[in-house]
Amino acid sequence: MVFLDFFYTLREAGLKVTLQEWRMLLTCLEHNLHDSRIEGFYHVARSCLVKSESDFDTFDQVFAHYFKGIEGVIDLPPELIDWLANPKPFEELTDEMRAALEHLDIDELMRKFQETMAEQTERHDGGGRWVGTGGRSPFGHGGEHPTGIRVGGPGQNRTAMKVAEDRRFQDYRTDVALDVRNTKLALRRLRQLTRTGGPVELDIDETINKTCREAGEIELVFRPKRKNDIRLLLLLDVGGTMDPYYEPVSRLLSALHEERGLRDFKAFHFHNCVYERVFETGRLMRTESLLTADLLRQYGERWKLMIVGDGAMHPSELMSARGNINPRMETNSTGLAWLNRLERHFNRAVWLNPDRPPEWAMSSTCRTISSVFPMFHLSVDGIEDAVKALVGARAATVRPIMAPGSASL
């Protein structure tokens, strides 16, 4: 039986995998549902063998250990992380040096990364081959390469195609004291009052009219109470280049939580671009996630969509299949395909960008996103314009991408 040891390894790790589920996995392999790729096998095996999202982490650990060394599975040795702890300062590349760097596709990049880790035995800084810091190598951090994998350390030059380690970030806060009163005033425009339910309040004008028509005999007329009918779904880019905007985003989230007039409000997180999953917290853990397809089923077209992010990412994250910067969560759908799907699903959707508007045109990914969603600055004026686009005429209220910035939050 194929991979029989893998079956017993999963059982030893505490996963309750049955022979029936194992036979289902083998049937999927016979029909080539894994597309003869290790990433495909991972997704098929997890779908067949894991019953609960709470077991995803255990399955990932067993899978990475069992298939260690196979292309596509990243298992970083602790000594490598130690080598990268103290980076060498980066020396800026000239245009000629950038043009000379090798451009790799995703498969070639992952293959070379695995080979390099297998050969490397010591720390390296400033070079162009090994996993290190401050150099021109496709692997490491603190340097620059047009198609590289960041390993350890913070993002600096926004050029990484992949990030090797798990992406877990700090949650945005919902209890921030709002010292910018105009923020709350801008959000109060997020209302569409409708009368629903049974008659619970007295209609003074209609009572007077009907009493007059009845020659002075008092006839009380009741009507349903007016309530806000807005349902708002908020998607927040968290971590990486969004870290400098932690406070203004937290301030916006706090204001939305305090806007009690909303009929429904829900927030999820993502990193860089929305892919197959969105996450309930900034830790971006599978056990705290929701499939984006399920999100579209649960939150219908009557909901309004607001996305907050700077749109800063490697172009492959938008335009390439398996472009997710986290190789553990790759899918064959491009990030742009998911964004287009979101835009088509919701009746109205906007994108709030914390970067200054003049910077948007300098980013190819930001320009692409702004062609899908109306984009506004994360400022008091920008929020007010975004709210108008959500509840009013879309075309008449959208601010052009190169509009001058307004007062920042």
N, C-alpha and C positions, 0 to 999 in steps of 0.2 A: 504494500500500500504506500502511495506517494507521501513523503513527508511524515511518516508515521511517528518519528521522534518528536516532530513539532506538535503533534496531537497530544502526546504524553507530557511534553514540556508545559503546554498550556494547562493541562489538568493539574500538574504538580504546582503550578503558580496559583491555583485556587479557582480557575475559570471552569465553570460547569459545562464543558463541551461534551456533547453526546455523539454516539456513532451516527445517528440519523443526520445531525448537522454536518458531520464530517463527510458523509456520503453526498450531501447536497453540495458541499464545496467541491468535491471531486467531479460531480456532474457539471458544475459551472466551468471547471478547468477543461473538461472534455469538449465543451462548446466554445472554448477560447474566449470566455467573457472577460478574462484578465488581459486580453490583447497581447499575450506573451511578454509582459513587462512586469518587473518586480513591484512597481507602484500599483499596477492594476491588480496583481495578486494580493497585495496588502489590502486594498479596498474590498475586493471580493471576499477574502478570508474574514475580514472584520465583520462584514455584513452577514455572513453565514454563521459565524461562530460566537459572536458577542451578543448577549441578550440585553444588556443594560449599558447605558452610557457611563455609569459609574465604573465599569470594567475596562474602559478604553485605555486608560493609562497603563494598567497591568498588561493588556494585550500589546500595546506599543513597546513596552520594555522587553517582553518575551520575544516579540518579532525582531526587534533590533539586535538582541543577543543571539538568537538562533541563526539569523541571516547575516551576521556580521561579516563584512568583507565583500558582500554582493553589491554591485553598483546600485546606487539609489538609496541605500540605507546608511545614514550618518551616525557614527558612534564616536564621539570625541574623547580621546584619552585625556585624563586629568592633567598630565604633564604638559600637554599642548596648551591648555587653558592657563597654566602657570606661566609659560613662556610669554604669553600675550598680555600678561597683567600690566607690564610697564612698557608702553609703546615708545618707539623712537620717533622724534619729531619728523613730520613729513615735509619733504622738499618739493615745491610746486613743479609740475611737469610743464615743459614747453609744448606748443602745438605740434611740433614735429615729433616729439616723444609720444604724445597721445596717439597720433596717426599711425605710429609704428607698432603699437600694442596689438596683440592678437585678439580678434573678436571670436568668441566661442559660442556655440549654441548650447542649450541647456544640457543635452546628453553628454556632449564632449566635456563641458565644464565639470559635471558631476564625476565623470570617469577620471579626469585628471586629478580632481581633488582626492579621490580615494587612492589613486596611485601615489600621489605626493605624500599623503599621511602615512602610507605603508613604508615609504623610503626614508622619511625625515627622522633624524635621531637627535637633533639639537635645536636650540633657539636660533632664529634668523631675523635680522632687521634690515630694512632698506633694499632688499634685493628684488629680483624679478621672477623668481621661480618658487621658492619655498613658502610655507605658511608662516607669515611673520607680520611685522608692523612697519609702517612708514615707507613702503616701497611700491613697486609696480607689479607685484605678483597678483594673480587673480584671487589669492587666498590669504586671509588675515584681516587686519583692520588698521585704520589710521593712514592708509595710502590711497592710491587711485588706480582703477582699472575699469574699462567700459563694460566688461562682462565678468564680474567677480563674485565671490562668496565672502561675506563678512563673517569672521570667526572671532567671537569675543569682542569686548570693547564696544563703545558707543558708535552710532553712525555719525559721520562727519561730512563727507563730500557727496552723499546721496547718490552714489554710483553703484551700489551693490545690486546684483541680480537676485541673489539668494542670501539668507542668513541661516547659519548652521544650527544655532542653539534655539531652544524653545523661546517663544515670544510671550513674555508675561510682564505686564505693565501695571502701573498704579491706577486704581479706579479714580475716575473723576468724582469729586465730592458733590453731595446734594445738600449740604448744610452750610454753605458759604454765606456769610452775612452780606447782603446786597447793599453796597454803599453807593451804587449808581442807580438812582431812582428812575432815570429815563429808560433803563433796560426793562423794568417791569411795565412802564407805561407803553413801550413799544409792543410788548407781548400781549397787552390787553386788547390790542386790535385783532388778536387771534380768536375771533368770535363770529359765529353765525347763529343768531337766536331763532329758534323755531318753537312752535307750540305742539307738544306731544303729550300723550296720556289723557287722563280724565279731567273734567272741569273742576279746578281746585281754587280759582281766584275769581273775584267779582269783577265783571266788565262794567265799569261805571258808565261809559258813554252809551253802550248798547242798552243798559238798564234804563237810563233816562229816555232814550228813544222809544223803547217798547212801552214804558209807562205812559208816555204822551200818546202813543197810538191807541192805548187801552183807556183813554179818557181819564187818566189820573190814577187808575188802579195799578198799584205798584207791582211790577213783574221783575224779579231779580234774574239777571242773566250772568251765568258763570262761563268761564273759558279755561282751557289748559294753561298752565304756567309756562312762560317763556324760558327756555333753557338753551345753553350753548350746545350746538350739535357737532362741534369740532372734535375729531379724533386724530391725534397727532402721534406719529411714529418717528422717533429720533434715532439716527445712527451716528455714532461718534468714533472718529479716528483717534486711536490712543497710542502713545508711545513714540519713540524715535523722534522725528522732526516735529511732532506735536508737543513734545515735552515743554518747550518754552511757552506754550499757550495753555498750560495747565490751569492757571488762575482764571482767565476769561472764559474758558470752556466750562469750568466748574461753576462760575457765576451764572452762565446761561442755563446750565442744568438745574441749578438751585432755583432760579426764577421760574422755570417751567414746572418744577415740582410744587412751587407755591401758587401757581396759576390754577386755582381750584375750579375755575369756570369751565375748564376743558371737560368734555364728556368722557374721553378716555385719553390716556397718555402712557406710552411705553418707550423705553430706551434700550438700545443694544450697542455693542462695541464691535469694532473691527480694526485691522491694522493696514494702513495704506490704501487698500481697495477692498470692496465687498466681494467675497468669493462664495464658496459653497456653504459656509457657515457664518453666523453672527453670534456674538458672545454676550452673556448677561453681565459679565464683569470685565475689567481691564486685564485680568490675569490670562484671558484668552484660553481657558481650559476647555477641552472637549466635553467634560462632564457638566459644564455650565454654558452649553451652546445650543443653538437651534439651527437646523438646516434652513438655508435661505428659501428653498422651495416650500418648506412648511411655514415659514414666516409669511410668504405671499398668500398661502391658503388661509392662515389665521387672521391676517390683517387685510381686509378687502379693499376694493377701490374707493370706498367711502372714507378711508383714512387719508390724511395728508402726510407727506413724507418730507422730513428735514434732515439733511446730511451735513455733518460738520467735519471738515478735514482740509489740509493744505494742498492735497493733490500731488505731493512730492513723492516720487517713486521712480524706479527704473522703468523705462518704456515697456519692457517685456512683461511687467506686471499687468499692464492694461491690454497689450496687443498679442501676447503669446499664450498658447495653451501651456498648462503647467507653469504659469508665470508667478504663482504665489511665492512671495519671498521666503516663506517657511516651507521647505521641501517636504515636511511631514504632512502637509495639508494641500498638496497639489491636486488639481483636477484638470480635465481636458478642456473645460470651458475657460475662455479668456475673462479677465476682469471686466473688460469693456462689454462683453456679452451680458454679464450679470448686471452692470449698471444700466444698460439698455432695457433689460427685462424689468428692473425696478421702475424705470421711468414710464414704461408702457403700462405697468400694472396700476399705478396710483393716478388718481384723477389730477392731482397737483403735487409737484415736488420741487424743492429748491436745495441749493448747496451753499453753505456758509463757509467762507475761506478766511482763516485768521491772518494769512499773509497780506501785505499791502497790495492793492490792485495793480500798480505798475509792475509788480513781480510776476503776475499771472502770465503775461504774454511771453515771458522769458522761459517758461517751463512748458515743454511739449505735452507732458501729461496733463497739466492744468488746462491747456488749451483744448485738449481732447475732451476732458470732463465737462468743460463749459459749453461744448457743443451738444452735450446730452442734457445737462441740467442748467437752468438759470442760476448764475453764480453771483453771490453778494458777499460783501466784506463783513467779517464778524465785528461789527461796531454797532453803536446805537442806531445810526441812520440805516446801516445795512440790514439790521434785524427788522426794522420797521418796513423797509422795502420788500424784504423776503416775506414778511407776514402778509403784506398787500398782495403779493404774487400768489400766496397760498389761498387766500379767501376772496380775492378780486380778480380782475381781468389780467391774465398772465402777461400777454404781450405788451400791455400799456404800462406795466410797472417795473419790468425787469431793467436793472441798471446795466449799461454796457460794460464789457470786461475791462476796458481801460479807463473807466470813470475814476476821478480822483478820490482818494481815501477820505473817509469821514472820521469823526471823533472816535478813537479806539476805546474799547471797554476797559 
